[in-house]
């Protein structure tokens, strides 16, 4: 059996697609497990239900029909359309299954999974794949790949569901439209600055300044989502609810317009909110 975890992006969404940095951390609260058995034909079962028509099933036939027929059982608690890397987890899991069978080489797992993810979202930056494969926080860049970040403190970072799905390809199109309509306003530079601020805050030993630096970096990243038009009224209300319960600041994680929200707190939030801690 193969098990992979989900991921959470702290900053760099969308900008990573044009060469910027993104900070991504593994998220072990959500996982996807794979069990593969040889069979008479290709069959995919997702959380116990046979999948007849989906990208998963079509992809499985495309991959396995030339090698060997299988029954693939997938168990997952990763929310779909939430910005937590469900499609990346799927692609990495399949790549590792094929690696075990000698079809994908060990050093090719990342690239194979990235190309697989292209089928879900169009051109993949690889940041979600890198996050799913990472053991700890990383700074990801399409040119330079993954570089580990070693935080020296654990801020109170939490995730919460906005209750609304996000659609990556639509959000990407919105950002591209914004860039074309505002050629003299470079929000990607602002997002890059946000990533630098957050990265510096995580490795800072200056206890007096690092919290404010992290807060300012998250706020700057959130402003980019606003300017790109990726914070819907529904999402904004969710963020306002977090603030009303004591959150210091928040931002979307993933493509925006829905999905999960990352929030920063001075101390652990009230238990009744049922938030998910982001452990660095």
Buried (B, 14 or more C-beta within 10 A) or exposed (E): EBBBBBBBBBBBBBBBBEEBBBBBBBBEBBBBBBBBEEEEEBBBBBEEEEBEEEEBBEBBBEBBEEEEBBBBBBBBEBBEBBBBBBBBBBBBBBBBBBBEEEBBEEEBBBBBBBBBBEBBBEEBBBBBBBBBBBEEBBBBBBEEEBEEBEBEBEBBBBBBBBEBBBBBEEBBEBBBEBBEEEEEEEBBEBBBBBBBBBBBBBEBEEEEEBBEBBBBBBBBBBBBBBBBBBBBEEBEEBBEBBEEBBBBBBBBBBBBBBBBBBBBBEEEBEEEBEBBBBBB
